[in-house]
Amino acid sequence: MNFEQSLTRFLYLLEKRAKKHWAEHYPNLTPPKYMAMRRNKYIKVVEHDWEGGKRAYCWLNTNGEILKGDWKHIVDKRPRGNIFDINPLKGTNVFGVDYLV
């Protein structure tokens, strides 16, 4: 699978997990949508919520590694997971990227 296919699959799985979580916990709200915004060396995955707000969900490097960051930049370059893995959502949760212990 190439990078574009893995990215598309990652975004699809994020939305699928969010729909399930929101249906169980927030049935009257619309689940968020996810889109990729390309930057120079990295890709920012942005979450769009039901009120029109948006936030950086995570960052990806060209190797497919999932990185923790805020809206403007990467906060920690230690990878949490990889979109090429069998489970591309490993290292993430419905609210963002997992913290490292």
C-alpha positions in Angstrom: 0.0 0.0 0.0 1.4 3.4 -0.9 1.4 6.5 1.3 -1.8 8.1 -0.3 -3.8 4.8 0.2 -2.6 4.5 3.8 -3.5 8.1 4.5 -6.9 7.7 3.0 -7.4 4.5 5.1 -6.2 6.2 8.2 -8.6 9.1 7.8 -11.5 6.7 7.1 -10.7 4.7 10.2 -10.6 7.9 12.3 -14.0 8.9 11.1 -15.4 5.4 11.6 -14.2 5.3 15.2 -15.4 8.8 15.9 -18.9 7.9 14.5 -19.1 4.9 16.8 -17.9 6.8 19.9 -20.2 9.8 19.3 -23.2 7.5 18.7 -22.6 5.8 22.1 -21.7 8.9 24.1 -23.1 12.0 22.3 -26.0 10.8 20.2 -27.4 14.3 19.6 -24.1 15.7 18.2 -22.5 15.2 14.8 -19.2 13.4 14.9 -16.1 15.2 13.6 -14.6 14.9 10.2 -10.9 14.5 9.4 -8.8 15.9 6.6 -5.1 16.1 5.8 -3.4 19.4 5.2 0.0 19.1 3.5 2.9 21.2 4.9 6.5 21.3 3.8 7.8 18.1 5.4 4.8 16.9 7.3 1.1 16.4 7.0 -1.3 17.9 9.6 -4.5 15.9 10.2 -7.2 18.3 11.2 -10.4 17.5 13.0 -13.5 19.6 12.1 -16.2 19.5 14.8 -20.0 20.0 14.6 -19.7 23.7 15.6 -17.4 24.6 12.7 -14.3 24.6 14.9 -11.1 22.8 13.9 -8.0 21.5 15.7 -4.9 19.6 14.9 -5.5 15.9 15.6 -2.0 14.7 14.8 0.9 15.2 12.4 2.4 12.6 10.0 5.9 12.5 8.6 6.8 11.0 5.2 7.4 7.6 6.8 3.8 7.5 8.0 4.7 8.0 11.7 2.1 9.6 13.8 3.4 12.5 15.8 2.0 14.7 18.6 1.6 18.4 17.9 -0.5 21.5 18.2 -2.0 23.7 15.6 1.3 25.3 14.4 4.0 22.7 14.9 5.0 19.2 16.1 5.5 19.1 19.9 7.2 15.7 20.1 8.9 13.9 17.3 8.7 10.5 19.0 6.3 8.4 17.0 3.1 7.1 18.6 2.2 4.7 15.7 2.4 4.4 12.0 -0.3 4.6 9.3 1.3 1.6 7.5 0.8 -0.7 10.5 -1.9 -3.4 10.5 -3.6 -1.3 13.1 -3.0 2.3 11.9 -5.0 3.7 14.8 -2.5 2.4 17.4 -1.1 5.3 19.4 -4.3 7.4 19.0 -7.6 7.7 20.7 -10.8 9.6 19.9 -9.4 12.8 21.3 -6.0 12.8 19.8 -2.6 11.2 20.1 -1.6 9.1 23.1 1.0 10.4 25.6 4.2 8.4 26.0 4.9 7.2 29.5 
